[in-house]
Structure formats: structure tokens, C-alpha cells
Amino acid sequence: LSRIAEAATGHLRSGTYDGLVVGGIGVAADALVPYLHPSIRSRLLGVLQLAPQKVTPAEIQTRTMELIADRAHQHAEDAVTEFREALAGRWAVDGVEPTLRALSRGQVRTLLVDHDAQVPGFRCGAGGRLSSSVAACRGEGEPSPIADVLDDAMEDALRQRAHVAVVRGAPAKRFDRLAAILRFRAGK
């Protein structure tokens, strides 16, 4: 198990992998976990119980994708909970325009996006700031129309190394289409 853990550590440290899924038989499936270095253990996406004689590569891929989707859903729910707590102390903003302003200032730590929302908008000509209205771009050059400003906001957030949580279902109703947890506190 220690040799397998060393090999996994080597692969993950090479930077070509986002995470690790461990698979095995019954309760032995997670026997490898204690052997993993703590920095690698934090990148563990989950453990799958497999039947080695019967499992196919397609089943492994399907179950891994389900595991990743479940983890993303949990991350999104956790981000919404953190957002609601941070909002009271002005460590978060809610709504499309306030969030886009925070994003243009490099203030966003975690961007929350309602999966089912779509908001047409504009990219202001001079600085490239995003806005949901032409009027907000006044004095910033010719605005370019964008089919969905939320998609561009996600791209901008990732370029700024912010986390992005795409929220589905009921948790998405706890904010107005676009929200952010901030790196530094919002003004009054």
C-alpha cells in the first residue's frame, strides 16, 4: 500500500491530475487512504467499492463521474451556506450587478452562479468590465453585447483564480442568480 501511495503522490505532484479516486474490494477499498501524504489526502475525491473480477473501465468512469458530480454539488451547497453567513458581515454580495462590480475589482474569492439562470449583458469597451446594462458602461467605451454575462463572469473569476460554484436546485434560490464571497470586505 505504501508503494501505491508513493506512486499516486508522484502522479498527483506532477500537476497533471486534479484529484484522486481510490477503488478496492469492500472495506479494503479505503485501506490506501491512511498511507497517502496529507497534501494528497486533501485531493482525494472519494473511494469506490469495486468487484475487480467484474468491473469494466466504463463502469469505473461512470462511477467516478458520479462521485465528482456529487462532490461538486456538495461544494456548491457549502459555498451557499458560507455565502449566507458572510452576507451579514459584508463579506459577500448578492445580485448580478453588485457581483460584477466586485469581480471587476478583483474582490471575488468564490463566485456562486445559478445553473438555471441566464442574463444577457455587456462587456464595457475600455476596461472590459462586465455589466448587465448599457448604462453602467457609460464613460467606459463602446459596450459589446454578450448573450450570457454569467458565463463570462465565470471565465473572469477563474482567470482571477477565484473558486466557482455552479449551484443547482433549491440552494440556488438562496441568492439572486449571481453572488460572491469576497476576498476583502465590501463597502457600506
Buried (B, 14 or more C-beta within 10 A) or exposed (E): EEEEBBEBBEEBEEEEEEBBBBBBEEEEBBBBBEBBBEEBBEBBBBBBBBEEEEBEEEEBEEBBEEBBEEEBBEBBBEBBEBBBEBBEEEBBBBBBBBBBBBBBEEBBBBBBBBEEBEBEBBBBEEEEBBBBEEEBBEEBBEBEEBEEBBBBBBEBBEEBEBBBBBBBEEBBEBBBBBBBBBBEEBEE
